[in-house]
Amino acid sequence: MWDVSKALKVGANVYHVYIACMLARFRELGMLKFGVIKSATEATGRCVAQYLAARGSSFGSIEEALEQLNASFAFSDEVRVRTREDDVLEVMLHTDSCRICPRNVGGLELVPPALM
């Protein structure tokens, strides 16, 4: 259930609330699965990278790029990166300060898997 105080607590702006609530509603409507989110965020990340490159931005490392992106988007107070054994790069946002979390900010109520 949506609770504006949670968005205010983490310092979310109107864009953060828009993203978090939209993701939450899509998920509640059964229109959004993890695979869809994964594919969409990967494709969107490539678009943002191309956009920034076209505007003249360049970064020395993935970590530096993520620091700059988070400084621009302010998604979370803490962003961590790790490379898994299968060479997949994992980007993790600090849960307690994530401003786009569909659950904490968007009000998504998680249903036990057996009920989905």
N, C-alpha and C positions, 0 to 999 in steps of 0.2 A: 504494500500500500504506500502510495506517495506520501512523503512527509517532508515538507519544505525545510524544516529545521535541520535535517540531515545535509541538505545541499548547502545551507547557510553555514553549518558547522565546519565543512571542509573548504569553504570559501569558493564554491562553484560560481561561475558566471552564467549568463543566460545561454551561451553556446554549450557549456558543459551540461546544463540541465536538459537542453534540447536533445543532445546526443544520448545521455543516460536514459531519459524517459522514453525516447523513441526505441532504443534497443530493448528496454524492458517491455514495452507494449508489443513489439514484434514477437518477442519470445513468448509472452503470455498468449498471443493469438496463434502460436504454433508455427509461425512463419520464419523462425530463426533458430537454427541449430548451430552447434559449435563449428562444424565444417564450413558453413556459410560465413560465419564471422571470420574464421581463419583465412579463407579465400579472399573475402572482401578487404580485410585489413592488409593482407599482403599486396593486393593490387593497388589499393589506395596509397600504401607506403611508397610503391614505385612511382605513382603519379606525383606525389609530394616531392620525392627526390628529383624527378625530372623538372618539376616546376622550380625548385630551389636552384638547380644547376643552370636552368635557363636564365635565372635572375642573377647569376654570377656567384652563388654560394658554393663553397667547397669545404670539405672536412678531411682532417688527417686520419680519422679512425671512425669506426661505427659508434664507439662510446662518445666521441666528441659530437658526432651528428645527433645522437639521441639527447645529449645534454642541451644542444641548441634547439632541437625540436621541442623538448619539454619546456625550455625557457620561453618559447613562443606560444605553445599551446597551454602550458601550465596544467597538464593533466594530473600530475601527482607531485607531492613533495620529494619523492624518491623514486628513481628509475634505476633498475639494475639490469645488467646484460650477462648472459652466460652462453657458452657454446656447448651444446649437448654432444654426447659421444657420436651421434649420427650426423654431426656437422650442421645441425639446425641451430640457428641463433634464437635464443629465448629472451624476450624483453618482458620484465616484470615491473609492474607499478605497485607501489606501497598501498595495500588495501585500505588502511585507515585514512589515507589522505587522497585517495583516487577521486577525482572530481567527475569522472564519466562512468563510474560503476553502475551498471543497470540495477544491481541489488541495493547497494547502500545509498545511492543518490536517486536512481530512477524508480525505486519502490518495487522492484521485481520480487515477487514471493516465489521462492523455489518450492516446487512440488516434488515429493519423493518420487524416484524413478518408476516405481510400480504403478503410480497413478497417472503417468504421462501417456 
